Amino acid sequence: MTDRPLKQIHLAAHFPGVNNTTVWSDPASGSQIAFDSFRHLAATAERGRFDFFFLAEGLRLREVKGRIHDLDVVGRPESITVLGALAAVTTHLGLAATVNATYNEPYELARRFASLDHLSGGRAAWNVVTSSDAFTGENFRRGGYLDRADRYTRAAETVALAREFWDAAGAGTVRHQGPQFDVEGTLSVPRPPQGHPVVIQAGDSAEGREFAAATADVIFSRHSTLAAGQAFHADVKRRLAAYGRKPDELKIMPGVTYVLGDTEEEAVERAAAIRRAQVSPATAINYLEQVWGIDLSDHDVDGPLPAVDPVRDSALVQGRTSLGDPLEVAAGWRAVAAEKGLSSRELVIEVTGRQSFIGTPAAVAAQIDHYVQNDAADGFILVPHLTPGGLDDFVDRVVPLLQERGVLRTEYSGTTLRDHLGLPVPGRH
């Protein structure tokens, strides 16, 4: 690290859902769909002077062996609807919705996000995701027609065309012809207060990194070590120059968990208990079936990994993001299990955990600051294990320590999400 000024840390709150993050058995676990749950977590994030509140979304309920996989959060209200309601009970917090670029039209996306930006006074963000699987596509007219190779092509054109609509709002007609869209029209709402709502993207492939460098304002990443974070940070920031962008015009914010304790030992013990609660025996079996592609109902999760090889192109598990080539994934898992002496369930706990900050409040504040000052990230999206009170202790015990270090705001200095992130307001093109 050089003698440069301290980097300011960007923080966001992720409302856990459509996964097995939430610990259902904890007495403090609340509703995933009641508005009070969303309001509580958002209010906590705003009290901590976070940049934004982040909602993920799934377009079809996951299935295992032809049945709904009810070990996960299986669904909740549509994201922009929730955030529109939160706009009325927050004043500064950014509001980020995950909306799929594959199954939505650019005009409608531009209109919905412009509306949210106006209702919130310039606090809207769009997390752009893609989908190429026929299983999800069955819920839509186009079905699963989109080739996987085309998903980023469509996403890039979708974002570019939405930006054309935002720029032309109140000023002219959009005329666009491209590989995915042939459009002529005008946006029915004024230009958003931010010019363009903030665009967030998640993706670690080379294709995803290039898409982020060309298009995104924030990238939602996941890296388990300081070195991995630094490598990702350097690679993505390096790509920006090709698009005429400066390094600080893209914020890299990995999704992370945290566990606090009055002592290091207490925090480590709590973290282990939380991970075992998140990865029940049934959940561990599901992860194994996702890779092996065969029914493993009778597999002993406290024993070694399955001895048989995985089956490629299995439809046993539907609606989950592919982990990669099953044979390669299984080989990697076996190597980790052999090296560390892990059972099947312990292995799943090991390989599915996000990077976590574990320790006393002072230790966690120091870890977070160390990652940001050493360019492993520009900030973090915190994914709590409880809804809705999962961020309470972080805001009460860690945020004041970050503020004392001079790396986290004590008050909001602007009103829009672009203000919070230090991003320029785009001009009309």
C-alpha positions as CSV (number, residue, x, y, z in Angstrom):
1,M,0.0,0.0,0.0
2,T,1.2,3.5,-0.8
3,D,0.9,6.8,1.1
4,R,-2.3,7.6,-0.8
5,P,-5.3,8.9,1.2
6,L,-7.4,6.3,3.0
7,K,-10.0,4.7,0.6
8,Q,-13.6,5.1,1.8
9,I,-15.4,1.8,2.3
10,H,-18.6,1.1,0.4
11,L,-21.1,-1.1,2.1
12,A,-24.4,-2.7,0.9
13,A,-27.0,-4.9,2.6
14,H,-28.2,-8.1,0.8
15,F,-31.6,-9.4,1.8
16,P,-31.0,-13.1,1.8
17,G,-33.2,-15.2,-0.3
18,V,-33.6,-17.8,-3.1
19,N,-30.9,-19.8,-1.4
20,N,-30.1,-21.7,1.8
21,T,-28.4,-18.7,3.5
22,T,-31.1,-18.1,6.1
23,V,-31.0,-20.2,9.2
24,W,-34.6,-21.1,9.5
25,S,-34.3,-22.9,12.9
26,D,-33.0,-19.8,14.7
27,P,-35.8,-18.3,16.9
28,A,-34.8,-14.8,15.5
29,S,-35.6,-15.8,11.9
30,G,-38.5,-13.9,10.6
31,S,-40.7,-13.7,7.4
32,Q,-39.2,-13.6,4.0
33,I,-42.2,-11.8,2.5
34,A,-43.6,-9.5,5.1
35,F,-42.9,-5.9,4.4
36,D,-41.7,-5.3,7.9
37,S,-38.8,-7.7,7.2
38,F,-37.7,-5.6,4.3
39,R,-38.2,-2.4,6.2
40,H,-36.3,-3.5,9.2
41,L,-33.2,-4.6,7.2
42,A,-33.3,-1.4,5.1
43,A,-33.6,0.8,8.1
44,T,-30.7,-0.9,9.7
45,A,-28.6,-0.4,6.6
46,E,-29.5,3.2,6.4
47,R,-28.7,3.7,10.1
48,G,-25.2,2.3,9.3
49,R,-24.9,4.7,6.4
50,F,-24.7,1.9,3.8
51,D,-24.7,2.8,0.1
52,F,-27.5,0.5,-0.9
53,F,-30.0,-2.3,-0.2
54,F,-29.8,-5.2,-2.6
55,L,-32.5,-7.7,-3.6
56,A,-31.7,-10.9,-5.5
57,E,-34.4,-12.7,-7.4
58,G,-35.2,-16.0,-9.1
59,L,-37.6,-16.4,-11.9
60,R,-38.5,-20.0,-11.3
61,L,-38.6,-22.1,-8.1
62,R,-35.8,-24.6,-8.0
63,E,-36.6,-28.3,-8.4
64,V,-34.9,-31.5,-7.3
65,K,-36.2,-34.8,-8.8
66,G,-39.2,-33.1,-10.2
67,R,-40.3,-31.5,-6.9
68,I,-40.0,-28.0,-5.5
69,H,-36.8,-27.7,-3.5
70,D,-38.3,-26.3,-0.3
71,L,-35.1,-26.2,1.8
72,D,-34.3,-22.9,0.1
73,V,-36.2,-19.7,0.2
74,V,-38.6,-20.6,-2.5
75,G,-39.9,-17.2,-3.5
76,R,-40.8,-13.7,-2.5
77,P,-42.5,-10.5,-3.9
78,E,-41.0,-9.0,-7.1
79,S,-38.0,-6.8,-6.4
80,I,-39.0,-3.4,-7.9
81,T,-42.4,-3.6,-6.1
82,V,-40.6,-4.1,-2.8
83,L,-38.1,-1.3,-3.5
84,G,-40.8,1.1,-4.5
85,A,-42.4,0.6,-1.1
86,L,-39.1,1.0,0.6
87,A,-38.5,4.3,-1.2
88,A,-41.3,5.7,0.9
89,V,-39.7,4.7,4.3
90,T,-36.0,5.5,3.6
91,T,-34.4,8.8,2.7
92,H,-30.8,8.1,1.5
93,L,-30.3,4.4,1.0
94,G,-29.8,3.2,-2.5
95,L,-32.3,0.6,-3.8
96,A,-31.0,-2.2,-6.0
97,A,-33.2,-4.6,-7.8
98,T,-32.1,-7.8,-9.7
99,V,-34.0,-7.9,-13.0
100,N,-33.2,-10.4,-15.8
101,A,-32.1,-9.0,-19.1
102,T,-33.0,-12.2,-20.9
103,Y,-36.7,-12.2,-20.2
104,N,-37.5,-8.4,-20.1
105,E,-37.6,-5.8,-22.9
106,P,-35.3,-2.7,-22.8
107,Y,-38.1,-0.2,-23.0
108,E,-40.0,-1.7,-20.1
109,L,-36.8,-2.0,-18.0
110,A,-35.9,1.6,-18.8
111,R,-39.4,2.7,-17.8
112,R,-39.5,0.7,-14.5
113,F,-36.1,1.8,-13.3
114,A,-36.6,5.4,-14.3
115,S,-39.9,5.3,-12.3
116,L,-38.0,3.9,-9.2
117,D,-35.3,6.5,-9.6
118,H,-37.9,9.3,-9.6
119,L,-39.9,7.8,-6.7
120,S,-36.7,7.5,-4.6
121,G,-35.2,10.8,-5.5
122,G,-32.3,9.2,-7.5
123,R,-31.5,6.0,-5.5
124,A,-32.3,3.3,-8.0
125,A,-29.9,0.5,-9.2
126,W,-30.3,-2.4,-11.6
127,N,-28.5,-5.6,-11.0
128,V,-28.3,-7.1,-14.5
129,V,-28.5,-10.9,-14.7
130,T,-28.9,-13.3,-17.6
131,S,-30.4,-16.7,-18.1
132,S,-30.0,-19.3,-20.9
133,D,-31.6,-22.4,-19.4
134,A,-34.8,-23.8,-20.9
135,F,-36.1,-24.6,-17.4
136,T,-36.3,-21.0,-16.4
137,G,-37.5,-20.0,-19.9
138,E,-40.5,-22.3,-19.7
139,N,-42.2,-19.5,-17.6
140,F,-41.9,-17.1,-20.6
141,R,-43.2,-16.9,-24.1
142,R,-39.7,-17.3,-25.7
143,G,-39.0,-20.4,-23.7
144,G,-35.4,-21.5,-23.5
145,Y,-34.4,-20.3,-27.0
146,L,-31.4,-18.1,-26.0
147,D,-28.1,-19.8,-26.6
148,R,-25.7,-19.5,-23.7
149,A,-23.2,-17.8,-25.9
150,D,-25.7,-15.0,-26.6
151,R,-26.7,-14.2,-23.1
152,Y,-24.1,-11.4,-22.6
153,T,-24.7,-10.2,-26.2
154,R,-28.3,-9.6,-25.3
155,A,-27.5,-8.2,-21.9
156,A,-25.1,-5.6,-23.3
157,E,-27.6,-4.5,-26.0
158,T,-30.4,-4.4,-23.4
159,V,-28.4,-2.1,-21.1
160,A,-27.2,0.0,-24.0
161,L,-30.8,0.4,-25.3
162,A,-32.2,1.2,-21.9
163,R,-29.5,4.0,-21.6
164,E,-30.6,5.3,-25.0
165,F,-34.2,5.6,-23.7
166,W,-33.0,7.3,-20.5
167,D,-30.9,9.8,-22.5
168,A,-33.7,10.5,-25.0
169,A,-36.4,10.9,-22.4
170,G,-38.1,14.3,-23.1
171,A,-35.6,15.0,-25.8
172,G,-36.4,12.8,-28.8
173,T,-37.1,9.4,-30.3
174,V,-35.0,6.3,-29.9
175,R,-34.2,4.5,-33.2
176,H,-32.2,1.3,-32.6
177,Q,-31.4,-1.7,-34.8
178,G,-29.2,-4.4,-33.4
179,P,-28.7,-8.2,-33.3
180,Q,-31.4,-8.5,-30.5
181,F,-33.7,-5.5,-30.9
182,D,-35.3,-3.4,-33.6
183,V,-36.9,-0.5,-31.7
184,E,-38.3,2.9,-32.4
185,G,-40.1,4.9,-29.6
186,T,-40.0,7.4,-26.8
187,L,-39.8,6.8,-23.0
188,S,-43.0,7.7,-21.2
189,V,-41.3,9.2,-18.1
190,P,-38.8,12.0,-17.7
191,R,-35.0,11.3,-17.6
192,P,-34.0,9.7,-14.3
193,P,-32.6,12.0,-11.6
194,Q,-29.3,10.1,-11.8
195,G,-29.2,10.3,-15.6
196,H,-28.8,6.6,-15.6
197,P,-29.7,4.4,-12.6
198,V,-26.6,2.6,-11.3
199,V,-25.9,-0.7,-13.1
200,I,-24.7,-3.7,-11.1
201,Q,-23.3,-6.9,-12.6
202,A,-22.2,-10.2,-11.2
203,G,-20.0,-12.6,-13.1
204,D,-16.5,-14.0,-12.7
205,S,-15.9,-15.5,-16.2
206,A,-13.7,-13.6,-18.7
207,E,-16.9,-12.7,-20.6
208,G,-18.5,-11.4,-17.4
209,R,-15.5,-9.4,-16.4
210,E,-15.4,-7.8,-19.9
211,F,-19.2,-7.0,-19.7
212,A,-18.7,-5.4,-16.3
213,A,-15.7,-3.3,-17.6
214,A,-17.7,-2.1,-20.5
215,T,-21.1,-1.6,-18.8
216,A,-21.3,-1.8,-15.1
217,D,-20.9,0.8,-12.2
218,V,-20.6,-1.9,-9.6
219,I,-19.6,-5.6,-9.8
220,F,-20.9,-8.1,-7.2
221,S,-18.1,-10.6,-6.9
222,R,-17.0,-13.5,-4.7
223,H,-13.4,-14.2,-3.6
224,S,-12.2,-16.2,-0.6
225,T,-8.8,-14.7,0.0
226,L,-7.0,-11.4,0.0
227,A,-4.8,-12.6,-2.9
228,A,-7.8,-13.7,-5.0
229,G,-9.5,-10.4,-4.4
230,Q,-6.5,-8.4,-5.4
231,A,-6.1,-10.4,-8.6
232,F,-9.7,-9.9,-9.5
233,H,-9.6,-6.2,-8.6
234,A,-6.5,-5.6,-10.7
235,D,-7.8,-7.6,-13.7
236,V,-11.2,-5.8,-13.9
237,K,-9.8,-2.4,-13.2
238,R,-7.2,-2.9,-16.0
239,R,-10.0,-3.7,-18.5
240,L,-11.6,-0.3,-18.0
241,A,-9.1,1.7,-20.0
242,A,-10.2,0.0,-23.2
243,Y,-13.7,1.6,-22.7
244,G,-12.4,5.1,-21.9
245,R,-13.2,4.6,-18.2
246,K,-11.2,5.4,-15.1
247,P,-10.5,2.9,-12.3
248,D,-12.8,4.6,-9.8
249,E,-15.7,4.5,-12.2
250,L,-16.4,0.8,-11.3
251,K,-16.7,-0.3,-7.7
252,I,-15.9,-3.9,-6.9
253,M,-18.0,-5.2,-4.0
254,P,-17.7,-8.9,-3.1
255,G,-20.6,-10.6,-1.3
256,V,-19.5,-11.7,2.2
257,T,-20.7,-12.9,5.5
258,Y,-19.6,-12.0,9.0
259,V,-19.8,-13.5,12.5
260,L,-19.1,-11.5,15.6
261,G,-18.1,-12.7,19.1
262,D,-16.8,-11.1,22.3
263,T,-13.7,-13.3,21.8
264,E,-12.1,-14.8,18.7
265,E,-12.9,-18.3,20.0
266,E,-16.6,-17.4,20.5
267,A,-16.8,-16.0,17.0
268,V,-15.2,-19.1,15.4
269,E,-17.5,-21.4,17.4
270,R,-20.6,-19.4,16.3
271,A,-19.4,-19.4,12.6
272,A,-19.1,-23.2,12.6
273,A,-22.6,-23.6,14.1
274,I,-24.1,-21.2,11.6
275,R,-22.5,-23.0,8.6
276,R,-23.8,-26.4,9.9
277,A,-27.3,-24.9,10.3
278,Q,-27.1,-23.5,6.7
279,V,-25.9,-26.8,5.2
280,S,-28.2,-29.4,6.7
281,P,-27.7,-33.1,5.7
282,A,-30.5,-32.7,3.2
283,T,-29.0,-29.5,1.7
284,A,-25.6,-31.2,1.5
285,I,-27.2,-34.1,-0.5
286,N,-28.8,-31.6,-2.9
287,Y,-25.4,-30.0,-3.6
288,L,-23.9,-33.4,-4.2
289,E,-26.8,-34.3,-6.6
290,Q,-26.3,-31.1,-8.4
291,V,-22.7,-32.2,-9.3
292,W,-23.2,-35.9,-9.6
293,G,-26.5,-35.7,-11.5
294,I,-27.8,-38.9,-9.8
295,D,-30.1,-39.7,-6.9
296,L,-28.0,-39.7,-3.7
297,S,-30.9,-40.0,-1.2
298,D,-29.2,-43.0,0.5
299,H,-25.7,-41.4,0.5
300,D,-24.1,-41.0,4.0
301,V,-23.3,-37.3,4.2
302,D,-21.0,-38.0,7.2
303,G,-18.9,-40.4,5.0
304,P,-16.7,-39.8,2.0
305,L,-17.8,-38.3,-1.3
306,P,-19.6,-40.7,-3.8
307,A,-17.1,-43.1,-5.3
308,V,-18.9,-43.1,-8.7
309,D,-18.2,-40.5,-11.3
310,P,-20.8,-37.7,-12.1
311,V,-23.2,-37.9,-15.0
312,R,-23.0,-35.1,-17.4
313,D,-26.1,-33.2,-18.8
314,S,-28.3,-34.5,-16.0
315,A,-31.7,-32.8,-15.4
316,L,-32.0,-34.1,-11.8
317,V,-31.6,-30.6,-10.3
318,Q,-33.2,-27.7,-12.1
319,G,-32.9,-24.0,-11.6
320,R,-29.4,-23.8,-10.1
321,T,-26.5,-22.1,-11.7
322,S,-24.0,-24.6,-13.1
323,L,-20.9,-25.1,-11.0
324,G,-18.9,-26.1,-14.1
325,D,-18.1,-29.4,-15.7
326,P,-19.3,-32.1,-13.3
327,L,-16.2,-34.3,-13.7
328,E,-13.8,-31.4,-13.1
329,V,-15.8,-30.1,-10.1
330,A,-16.0,-33.6,-8.5
331,A,-12.2,-34.0,-9.0
332,G,-11.6,-30.7,-7.3
333,W,-13.9,-31.6,-4.4
334,R,-12.2,-34.9,-3.9
335,A,-8.8,-33.3,-3.8
336,V,-10.0,-30.8,-1.1
337,A,-11.7,-33.6,0.9
338,A,-8.6,-35.8,0.8
339,E,-6.3,-32.9,1.8
340,K,-8.4,-31.8,4.7
341,G,-10.0,-35.1,5.7
342,L,-13.6,-33.9,5.1
343,S,-16.8,-35.8,5.0
344,S,-19.4,-35.1,2.3
345,R,-21.2,-32.6,4.4
346,E,-18.1,-31.0,5.7
347,L,-16.9,-30.7,2.1
348,V,-20.1,-28.9,1.0
349,I,-19.7,-26.5,3.9
350,E,-16.1,-25.8,2.9
351,V,-16.7,-25.2,-0.8
352,T,-20.0,-23.3,-0.6
353,G,-19.2,-20.7,2.0
354,R,-18.6,-17.1,1.0
355,Q,-15.6,-15.3,2.2
356,S,-16.4,-14.5,5.9
357,F,-15.1,-12.0,8.3
358,I,-15.0,-13.8,11.7
359,G,-13.9,-12.4,15.0
360,T,-14.4,-9.6,17.5
361,P,-15.9,-6.3,16.2
362,A,-12.5,-4.8,16.3
363,A,-10.9,-7.7,14.4
364,V,-13.7,-7.6,11.8
365,A,-13.4,-3.9,11.3
366,A,-9.6,-4.3,10.8
367,Q,-10.1,-7.1,8.3
368,I,-12.6,-5.2,6.2
369,D,-10.4,-2.1,6.2
370,H,-7.3,-4.2,5.3
371,Y,-9.0,-5.7,2.3
372,V,-10.1,-2.3,1.0
373,Q,-6.9,-0.4,1.6
374,N,-5.0,-3.2,-0.1
375,D,-7.1,-3.2,-3.2
376,A,-8.8,-6.5,-2.8
377,A,-12.2,-4.7,-3.0
378,D,-13.8,-1.3,-2.9
379,G,-16.3,-2.4,-0.3
380,F,-18.6,-5.3,0.5
381,I,-22.2,-6.5,0.1
382,L,-23.0,-8.1,3.5
383,V,-25.2,-11.2,3.3
384,P,-26.6,-11.9,6.8
385,H,-27.8,-15.3,8.0
386,L,-30.9,-14.0,9.7
387,T,-33.9,-12.0,8.4
388,P,-34.7,-9.3,9.3
389,G,-32.3,-8.6,12.2
390,G,-29.1,-10.1,10.7
391,L,-27.3,-6.7,10.3
392,D,-28.2,-5.3,13.7
393,D,-25.0,-6.3,15.5
394,F,-22.8,-5.2,12.6
395,V,-24.2,-1.7,12.5
396,D,-24.2,-1.5,16.3
397,R,-20.7,-2.9,16.9
398,V,-18.6,-2.7,13.7
399,V,-19.8,0.4,11.9
400,P,-18.7,2.8,14.7
401,L,-15.2,1.3,14.6
402,L,-15.0,1.8,10.8
403,Q,-16.1,5.4,11.3
404,E,-13.5,5.9,14.0
405,R,-10.9,4.8,11.5
406,G,-12.1,7.5,9.1
407,V,-13.0,5.0,6.3
408,L,-16.8,5.0,6.6
409,R,-19.1,8.1,6.4
410,T,-20.8,9.3,9.6
411,E,-23.4,11.1,7.6
412,Y,-24.5,11.0,4.0
413,S,-23.0,13.8,2.0
414,G,-25.3,13.5,-1.0
415,T,-28.8,12.3,-1.8
416,T,-28.4,9.9,-4.7
417,L,-26.8,6.5,-5.0
418,R,-24.3,7.9,-7.5
419,D,-23.3,10.4,-4.8
420,H,-22.8,7.6,-2.3
421,L,-20.6,5.6,-4.7
422,G,-18.7,8.6,-6.0
423,L,-19.8,7.9,-9.5
424,P,-20.2,10.6,-12.2
425,V,-23.6,11.6,-13.6
426,P,-23.6,10.6,-17.2
427,G,-24.4,13.2,-19.8
428,R,-26.7,12.6,-22.7
429,H,-25.2,10.7,-25.6
